[in-house]
Amino acid sequence: MRAKVHVFLKPGVLDVQGKAVESALHGLGWGHVDSVRVGRTIEFDIKAADQSTAEAEVKDMCEKLLANTVIEGYRVEVA
């Protein structure tokens, strides 16, 4: 199975990279763009008995390593 984890800063946490990208977009003429947030995607293959087991295992990975759950949220996709 293929797992995809989307990690992003929680609302209210200052996103310095997002602000830099937003400023650059404005400088290039896209002044109507607002509230830019930057995140990351982590993809990997996982062997599991079924999809629900794989999802639970990937969520455990997120809680322990892949996301800093104090300031980041995440979304898991397993296909």
C-alpha positions as CSV (number, residue, x, y, z in Angstrom):
1,M,0.0,0.0,0.0
2,R,1.1,3.6,-0.6
3,A,0.8,6.0,2.3
4,K,0.8,9.8,1.9
5,V,1.1,12.1,4.9
6,H,0.4,15.8,4.6
7,V,1.9,17.8,7.4
8,F,1.0,21.5,8.0
9,L,1.2,24.1,10.7
10,K,-1.8,24.4,12.9
11,P,-3.9,27.6,12.6
12,G,-2.5,30.4,14.7
13,V,1.1,29.2,14.4
14,L,3.3,31.7,12.5
15,D,4.2,30.3,9.1
16,V,7.4,32.2,8.1
17,Q,7.8,30.3,4.9
18,G,4.2,30.9,3.9
19,K,4.7,34.7,4.5
20,A,7.8,34.7,2.4
21,V,6.0,32.9,-0.5
22,E,3.1,35.2,-0.2
23,S,5.4,38.3,-0.3
24,A,7.2,36.8,-3.4
25,L,3.8,36.2,-5.1
26,H,2.7,39.7,-4.5
27,G,6.1,41.0,-5.9
28,L,5.5,39.0,-9.0
29,G,2.1,40.5,-9.6
30,W,-0.3,38.2,-7.8
31,G,-1.4,40.6,-5.1
32,H,-4.8,38.9,-4.7
33,V,-3.2,35.9,-3.1
34,D,-3.6,35.8,0.7
35,S,-3.0,33.5,3.7
36,V,-0.3,31.3,2.2
37,R,0.6,28.3,4.3
38,V,3.5,26.0,3.4
39,G,3.5,22.3,4.5
40,R,5.2,19.1,3.4
41,T,4.2,15.7,2.0
42,I,5.8,12.4,3.0
43,E,5.1,9.4,0.8
44,F,6.1,5.8,1.4
45,D,5.1,2.1,0.9
46,I,3.8,0.2,3.8
47,K,3.0,-3.5,4.2
48,A,-0.1,-4.2,6.3
49,A,-2.9,-6.7,6.5
50,D,-5.6,-4.2,5.4
51,Q,-6.1,-0.5,4.9
52,S,-7.4,0.3,8.4
53,T,-4.4,-1.4,10.0
54,A,-2.1,0.6,7.7
55,E,-3.9,3.9,8.5
56,A,-3.6,3.3,12.2
57,E,0.1,2.5,11.9
58,V,0.8,5.6,9.8
59,K,-1.1,7.8,12.3
60,D,1.1,6.3,15.1
61,M,4.2,7.2,13.0
62,C,2.9,10.8,12.7
63,E,2.3,11.1,16.4
64,K,5.7,9.8,17.3
65,L,8.0,11.1,14.5
66,L,6.5,12.6,11.3
67,A,4.7,15.5,12.8
68,N,5.3,17.8,15.7
69,T,1.8,17.6,17.1
70,V,2.3,20.6,19.3
71,I,2.4,22.9,16.4
72,E,1.5,20.7,13.4
73,G,-1.5,18.9,12.1
74,Y,-1.5,16.1,9.6
75,R,-3.7,14.2,7.2
76,V,-3.2,10.5,6.2
77,E,-4.1,8.9,2.9
78,V,-3.5,5.2,2.3
79,A,-4.3,3.6,-1.0
